[in-house]
């Protein structure tokens, strides 16, 4: 609890594993689960049926829809928005600062719309929107908006037609 009496609100049937820290002023839906040592900072709002994996960080004022799956070691910076049924693979990194330590520029976190999948070790740069149903391949470096239902692959990411087997959205 904070000095002003605020406590996190956590829905029914939560599983919060050892070492996880959830700050005050957080609202979490039902059936929330974490791995070990996850961090959920202030001002974050999380939907139902969400998993935040081991050593993952939601760095404050994040918004997560229902059915989101965040795997081990993922970083979501302040202001990140994840739609429903978003999947973030192990060690995916989202960023919000276009010029770290160089200017006093505004932070601009990524937005991932519904049914987006992001592969392991992919990086999404500040202000990028990944459109509904898009798929970001493992190790991709996304520097610009990804259109809906598109495959982003490479560094920097190039866009390709989404293969048929990757179409149809994510099952929560």
Beta strands, then each sheet from edge to edge (+ up, - down):
strand 1: 9-10
strand 2: 21-22
strand 3: 27-28
strand 4: 33-34
strand 5: 39-40
strand 6: 45-46
strand 7: 51-52
strand 8: 57-58
strand 9: 63-64
strand 10: 69-70
strand 11: 75-76
strand 12: 81-82
strand 13: 87-88
strand 14: 93-94
strand 15: 111-112
strand 16: 117-118
strand 17: 123-124
strand 18: 129-130
strand 19: 135-136
strand 20: 141-142
strand 21: 150-153
strand 22: 158-161
sheet 1: 1+ 3+ 6+ 9+ 12+ 15+ 18+
sheet 2: 2+ 5+ 8+ 11+
sheet 3: 4+ 7+ 10+ 13+ 16+ 19+ 21+ 22-
sheet 4: 14+ 17+ 20+
end
